[in-house]
Amino acid sequence: MATPKGFARAIIVLTTVTAAVMELIDTSIVNVALNDMSGSLGVNIEDISWVITSYAIANVIIIPLTGFLAEYFGRKNYYITSMIIFTVASYMCAQSTSLVEIIIWRFVQGIGGGALLSTSQAILFDAFEPQDRPMASGLFGMGLVLGPTLGPTLGGYIIDHASWPLIFMINIPIGIIATLLSFYFIEKKEDEGKKKKDIHIDYNGIILLAAGIGCLQFVLERGESEDWFNSEIIRICSIIAAVGLITFIIYELNIKHPAVNLRVLGNRNLAFTTIFTFVAGFGLFTSVFVYPVLAQRVLGFTAFETGNSLLLPTLAAVIMMPIIGKTMSKGVTPIPFVVVGFTFFAIYSVMSASVSPDVGKNDFFIPLLIRAIGISMCQLPLINQAVAGLQPKDYAAGISLNNMIRQLGGAFGIAMANNYVANRYAYHRSNIVSTMQYGAERATTLAQGIAAKTGDTATATNKALSIMNASVERQSYYLSYLDTFRLIAIFFIAVIPFVAFLRVKKKTAEEQAAAAKAVAESH
């Protein structure tokens, strides 16, 4: 297959990056619309959060299977079909009138979206010569960083000026255009679709993976709201996850043609890289979760203001991605990038844990800029490091596992943050209430002031107590979120010494090209 040039390459770059950004936006855009969606559909906020959970479960199941599905159905066919599924599901989400309906369509959307992210990068890489593929990785990395940040900003603007179905409807024209451009400009690989009869389908492995990973993701996403192991559904899913994953691991290690090649984890370099990847996913997803909630619940930012405060610093990471890709293409080892990136993320967490409750929107710029630099330093080098020391035939399996670990790190991080915030909130609230001096006198004085202003003596005391409770609640949440940032910093600092176990193998030009392509096809 000839490498496209000029206008054709530009169209491929635009199409693949746009498709990936569209999918990434949908992972976070609904977060700021939950209140509006719950009111419109007549359900509570815990129930409507299933629209996040169902999408995440679908994503984490499909990601490790994307390489196999693209090989079996043909990459171009699989890509276009996934784009159509994503676009149709987006329309159906917007048209949903019940909770069950929108949960089902969000799951379908997640199935299509998981393929968009993975296959887009594979197609993009094939549009560049091997020596230029690190630059292609940098271009794609711009979308990886920008997408999740645009979600809250765009979602906040839509919620402020329109209604929640529009957050799904905006995908439709983009999806249609991307589908048409893919059909006309993306070429099939020479052997695409011709080896189906030679491909062994590991049905048992796929079922075990879906059951184990799907239930684990459910437990991590819903554990806090379901009161963890006090809930029967959490206990059942935990058992299914444990049995499913253990059986999956044993089964995959003992068959000739596994759906996911776990044997590559016998490589020490990949095994330790997955630790860094897990923590990177933990920090990336948790910080995107904790900061917006702190900004809106405690500091009083609107959803749009919160998104805007994230957007500008993130542009620094967008600019750095192709620069890092170009630097690594010259043979610079990825390990220093990883160390600097983790150090920067730890610094960001420590700075965020030190903010005062009256901080302004602009005061977060420097910490968020440091976070953006840390992310850009981690993403591409960790992907590159995952294949260092592997044989070319194992690159795809190594990267696929690495990406799944990052997703699970993010799910674990959000679950841990939810639980940690709840526990620290109870601790700080108890301390504040127990140390509050002259509480009764303050309530009486406040009630008298309210009665003097409103003339309503009957409810003045209740209003005064409500104001005092809101103040205690705000301070308790404020302190609990700061504690969570400190915990994130500890994770990043603790893992840095493990860099001593990483190794860099000098690759030939052929191996570098194969690694770059494997990164693309397995991302």
Residue pairs with C-beta under 8 A, 6 or more apart in sequence:
1 126
1 187
1 188
1 189
1 190
2 187
3 9
3 126
3 127
3 128
3 129
4 12
4 127
4 185
4 187
8 185
9 127
9 128
11 181
11 185
12 123
12 124
12 127
12 185
12 186
13 124
13 127
13 139
14 181
15 178
15 181
15 182
15 185
15 186
16 120
16 121
16 123
16 124
16 140
17 120
17 124
17 139
17 140
17 142
17 143
18 143
18 174
18 178
19 83
19 116
19 120
19 178
19 182
20 116
20 117
20 120
20 121
20 140
20 143
20 144
20 147
21 143
21 146
21 147
21 150
22 86
22 116
22 147
22 171
22 174
22 175
22 178
23 86
23 113
23 114
23 116
23 117
23 147
24 117
24 143
24 144
24 146
24 147
24 148
24 151
25 147
25 148
25 150
25 151
25 154
26 55
26 90
26 109
26 113
26 151
26 168
26 171
27 55
27 56
27 59
27 113
27 147
27 148
27 151
28 148
28 151
28 152
28 155
28 288
29 151
29 152
29 154
29 155
29 167
30 37
30 51
30 52
30 55
30 155
30 167
31 52
31 151
31 152
31 155
31 292
32 152
32 155
32 156
32 159
32 292
32 303
32 306
32 307
33 155
33 158
33 159
33 164
33 167
34 45
34 48
34 49
34 51
34 52
35 45
36 159
36 163
36 164
37 48
37 51
37 102
37 164
38 44
38 45
38 47
38 48
40 163
40 164
41 48
41 96
41 97
41 98
41 99
41 102
43 99
46 225
47 99
48 99
49 225
50 99
50 103
50 106
51 93
51 102
51 103
51 106
52 221
53 217
53 218
53 221
53 222
54 103
54 104
54 106
54 107
54 110
55 106
55 107
55 109
55 110
55 113
56 110
56 217
56 221
56 411
57 107
57 110
57 214
57 217
57 218
57 221
58 106
58 107
58 108
58 109
58 110
58 111
58 113
58 114
59 110
59 113
59 114
59 407
60 213
60 214
60 217
60 404
60 407
60 408
60 411
61 111
61 114
61 209
61 210
61 213
61 214
61 217
62 69
62 110
62 111
62 114
62 115
63 114
63 117
63 118
63 400
63 403
63 404
63 407
64 209
64 213
64 259
64 260
64 400
64 401
64 403
64 404
65 206
65 209
65 259
65 260
66 114
66 115
66 118
66 119
66 400
66 522
67 118
67 396
67 400
67 521
67 522
68 199
68 259
69 78
69 115
70 78
70 79
70 115
70 118
70 119
70 122
70 521
71 195
71 199
72 196
72 199
72 201
73 81
73 193
73 196
74 188
74 192
74 193
75 119
75 122
75 123
75 188
75 189
75 192
76 182
76 186
76 187
76 188
76 189
76 192
77 192
77 193
78 115
78 119
79 115
79 116
79 119
79 120
79 123
79 182
79 186
80 179
80 182
80 183
82 111
82 112
82 113
82 115
82 116
82 119
83 112
83 116
83 175
83 178
83 179
83 182
84 112
84 175
84 179
85 108
85 109
85 111
85 112
86 109
86 112
86 113
86 116
86 171
86 175
87 112
87 171
87 172
87 175
87 176
87 179
89 105
89 106
89 108
89 109
89 112
90 109
90 168
90 169
90 171
90 172
90 175
91 168
91 169
91 172
92 101
92 105
92 108
93 102
93 105
93 106
93 109
93 165
93 168
94 165
94 166
94 168
94 169
95 165
96 102
96 105
117 523
118 403
118 521
118 522
118 523
119 521
120 140
121 137
121 140
121 519
121 520
121 521
121 523
122 517
122 520
122 521
122 523
123 186
123 520
124 136
124 139
124 140
124 520
125 133
125 136
125 137
125 516
125 517
125 519
125 520
125 521
126 189
126 517
126 520
127 136
128 135
128 136
130 509
130 512
130 513
130 516
130 517
131 329
131 509
131 513
132 329
133 329
133 513
133 516
133 517
133 520
134 325
134 326
134 328
134 329
134 380
134 516
135 322
135 325
135 326
135 329
136 325
136 516
136 520
137 325
137 380
137 383
137 516
137 519
137 520
138 321
138 322
138 323
138 324
138 325
138 326
138 380
139 321
139 322
139 325
140 523
141 321
141 322
141 324
141 325
141 376
141 379
141 380
142 318
142 321
142 322
144 321
144 379
145 314
145 317
145 318
145 321
145 372
145 375
145 376
145 379
146 314
146 315
146 318
148 288
149 307
149 310
149 311
149 314
150 307
150 311
151 307
152 292
152 303
152 306
152 307
152 310
153 304
153 307
153 308
153 310
153 311
154 167
154 170
154 307
155 167
155 303
155 307
156 302
156 303
156 304
156 305
156 306
156 307
157 304
157 307
158 164
158 166
158 167
158 170
159 167
159 303
160 302
160 303
160 304
200 256
200 257
202 252
202 255
202 257
202 258
202 259
204 251
205 248
205 251
205 252
205 255
205 258
205 259
205 260
206 259
208 244
208 245
208 247
208 248
208 251
209 244
209 248
209 259
209 260
211 240
211 241
211 244
212 240
212 241
212 242
212 243
212 244
212 245
212 247
212 248
213 241
213 244
213 245
213 404
213 408
215 237
215 238
215 240
215 241
215 244
216 237
216 241
216 245
216 408
216 411
217 408
217 411
218 237
219 234
219 237
219 238
219 241
219 415
220 408
220 411
220 412
220 414
220 415
221 411
221 414
221 415
222 233
222 234
223 234
223 415
223 418
223 419
224 415
224 418
224 419
224 422
225 418
226 233
226 234
227 234
228 234
228 419
229 235
229 238
249 262
251 258
252 258
252 259
252 260
252 261
252 262
253 262
253 263
260 397
260 400
260 401
261 394
261 397
262 401
264 270
264 390
264 394
264 397
264 398
264 401
265 271
265 274
265 401
267 389
267 390
267 394
267 398
268 389
268 501
268 503
269 385
269 388
269 389
269 390
269 501
269 502
269 503
269 505
270 386
270 387
270 389
270 390
270 398
270 401
270 402
272 498
272 501
272 502
273 382
273 385
273 386
273 388
273 402
273 502
274 386
274 401
274 402
274 405
275 495
275 498
276 338
276 342
276 378
276 382
276 385
276 495
276 498
276 499
277 382
277 386
277 402
277 405
277 406
277 409
278 405
278 406
278 408
278 409
278 412
279 342
279 409
279 491
279 492
279 495
280 341
280 342
280 378
280 379
280 382
280 406
280 409
281 405
281 406
281 407
281 408
281 409
281 410
281 413
282 409
282 410
282 412
282 413
282 416
282 488
282 491
283 345
283 349
283 413
283 488
283 491
283 492
284 375
284 410
285 409
285 410
285 411
285 413
285 414
286 410
286 413
286 414
286 416
286 417
286 484
286 488
287 345
287 348
287 349
287 352
287 371
287 488
288 310
289 413
289 414
289 417
290 417
290 421
290 481
290 484
290 485
290 488
291 306
291 310
291 352
291 364
291 368
292 303
292 306
292 307
292 310
293 481
294 477
294 478
294 481
295 301
295 305
295 306
295 309
295 364
296 302
296 303
296 306
297 477
298 357
298 474
298 477
298 478
298 481
299 357
299 359
301 309
301 361
305 361
308 361
309 361
309 364
309 365
309 368
310 368
312 365
313 365
313 368
313 369
313 371
313 372
314 368
314 372
315 372
316 369
316 372
316 373
316 376
317 372
317 373
317 375
317 376
320 373
320 376
320 377
321 376
321 379
321 380
324 337
324 376
324 377
324 380
324 381
325 380
328 334
328 337
328 380
328 381
328 384
333 504
334 380
334 381
334 382
334 384
334 385
334 388
334 504
335 381
335 385
335 499
335 502
335 504
337 377
337 378
337 380
337 381
338 377
338 378
338 381
338 382
338 385
338 499
338 502
339 496
339 499
340 374
340 377
341 373
341 374
341 375
341 376
341 377
341 378
341 381
342 374
342 378
342 492
342 493
342 495
342 496
343 374
343 492
343 496
344 370
344 371
344 373
344 374
344 377
345 370
345 371
345 374
345 375
345 378
345 488
345 492
346 489
346 492
346 493
347 370
347 374
348 367
348 368
348 370
348 371
348 374
349 485
349 486
349 488
349 489
349 492
350 485
350 486
350 489
351 366
351 367
351 370
352 364
352 367
352 482
352 485
353 482
353 483
353 485
353 486
353 489
354 482
355 363
355 364
355 367
355 482
357 474
357 475
357 478
382 402
383 399
383 402
383 519
383 523
384 515
384 519
385 502
385 504
386 398
386 399
386 402
387 394
387 395
387 398
387 399
387 515
387 518
387 519
388 502
388 503
388 504
388 505
389 503
389 505
390 398
392 510
392 511
392 514
392 515
392 518
395 514
395 515
395 517
395 518
395 519
395 522
396 518
396 521
396 522
397 522
398 518
398 522
399 518
399 519
399 521
399 522
399 523
400 522
403 522
403 523
413 488
416 487
417 484
420 480
420 483
420 484
420 487
421 477
421 480
421 481
421 484
422 480
424 479
424 480
424 483
424 484
425 476
425 477
425 480
427 480
428 475
428 476
428 479
428 480
429 472
429 473
429 476
432 472
432 475
432 476
433 439
433 472
436 472
439 468
442 468
443 461
443 464
443 465
443 468
444 461
444 464
446 464
446 467
446 468
447 460
447 461
447 463
447 464
448 460
450 456
450 460
450 463
450 464
451 457
451 460
454 460
507 515
